[in-house]
Amino acid sequence: MAALVSVKDLVKIYATGTRALDGITLDFHRGEFIVLIGLSGSGKSTLLRCINRLVDPTSGTVIFDGTDITAAKGAELRRIRRRIGMIFQQFNLVKRSSVFTNVLAGRLGYRSTWRTFVGQPSRDDVALAFENLGRVGIIEKAFVRADALSGGQQQRVGIARALMQKPELMLADEPVASLDPATSHSVMKYLEEINKKDGITVICSLHFLSLARRYGTRVIALNGGRVAFDGLPADIDERRFKEIYGEDAVEVEIGLGRAETA
Amino acid sequence: MAEYFTSRGLPVPAELSRNPLVHWRRWLVILGTIAILYIGVRLADIDTSRANPEYFAGVLRQLFQPDWGVLWPQNEFETFWDGALGLMIVTIFLGIVATAIAVVIALPLSFLGARNIMAGNPLTNAIYVAIRLLFTILRSIDVLILVILALTLFGLGSASGILAIAIHTIGVIGKLYSEAIEGIDPGPAEAITATGANKLQVIWAAIVPQIVNPFISFTIYRLDTSVRLAPVIGLVGGGGIGQILFQNIQLLNYHASGTIIFLIIVTVAVMDFVSAQVRKKLV
């Protein structure tokens, strides 16, 4: 089976001289739930952002479903981005706007520029927005300002916004790092659901190995911009763990607590 | 403080061993300031020998004895709009129209003058630098000088006054707008870019909602300032209430002048209060 995303010899050196990615070669397949782990600064965020070109790689290629993203420009790049949803550690919602407006913004890639400024959103887009808000269980908050929501709720708005794109791939950049353990599981369960039910491939960076083991079908560890481990979650033993996180690291459990319902 | 280190046999940090009193930089600043003030007083040739306190006291007394008649038309040939009250209202609108013109021009320019929007390619970066330079130049020319320049185009009257205030306001408001755009949270813009939206859509969906309130706040603040500037504009021929204030001062008509000044002070105070209240609501 051809890979959905094929990363080859990817290198990213920032203007500051930081070598964030140091030759990454990986294939991501349809239906996988890939968890990226590694210390802060190991290159997880940069790798995710190179896939949808929020960051331009220095060299190497990223092929998405047969198209070279690293060579795409303008409208072609935007058409590829449309097929890749993304959620963020800080949720990145427009705080002053309503939840509904935020979710609807996920559809912008499908709208012409002038239709963005004038006219109403289409009936289909409105229906899709409510549908996705319903899926993440916050339809009753649709017309509340985004910053009035709790962190977990804001991340669910982020998921709903990304779902508006009807994506084939979902990138999640430490989606639960700003949330408490119970809320973390609630958000991860929604990601698990879109992975299993909708068949959306998920690439998610996480800090907690316990979450990686619980949700990932495959774990990739980065260390200093290189792949330090690529395999099944169950295969990360004490020795592997020390290789990824360093000799002084101790694994912390994040309990499978009560999922947030509010 | 040094005892803490000496008593424990630790090396004393260099910052503690330096005696601040004999530090030469401190003395340089003090002596430099005294020298500049001395040179200034000598060069300015401050001459107080012709002072006339009695005359001044007389003028002051007249200023505080208002002539309310000046508020209304002076003869059958004048209308309400020729009296001080009418001209005060005209002057307020002069400031409003000038601000409106400035906002319409500064609004699109401010996006081109925001670093976070224009960064990334040498051409847009050059536009950013040019726009910010333009704002700085417009801002640095005093309104009174702008009026005198505008007079050569439109002649005496409010057209010159409006142009002058508008140009100055573009410089001020453009900078404030641009800085507000630079101060936004970049997260939402990143998220909207990731959905496949183009640059204009990103600005519309992620940046505009973040800047609406600061923009309204800055605009009201400038409106307030423009209305305050408008009477001064009249002094050099830019129309409005300043013009009759200038006439009355030249005619040594201090009762009327005092009344007009009082009217201006009341108007500005009311504007100031209202603008502060509205802006407080917006934050």
Interface residues (C-beta under 8 A of the other chain):
Chain A: N52 L54 R78 R79 I80 R81 R82 R83 I84 G85 M86 F88 Q90 F91 N92 L93 V94 K95 R96 S97 T101 A105 G106 R107 L108 G109 Y110 R111 T113 T116 F117 G158 R161 A162 M164 Q165 L171
Chain B: D185 G187 P188 E190 A191 I192 T193 A194 T195 G196 A197 N198 L200 Q201 W204 A205 A206 P209 Q210 V212 N213
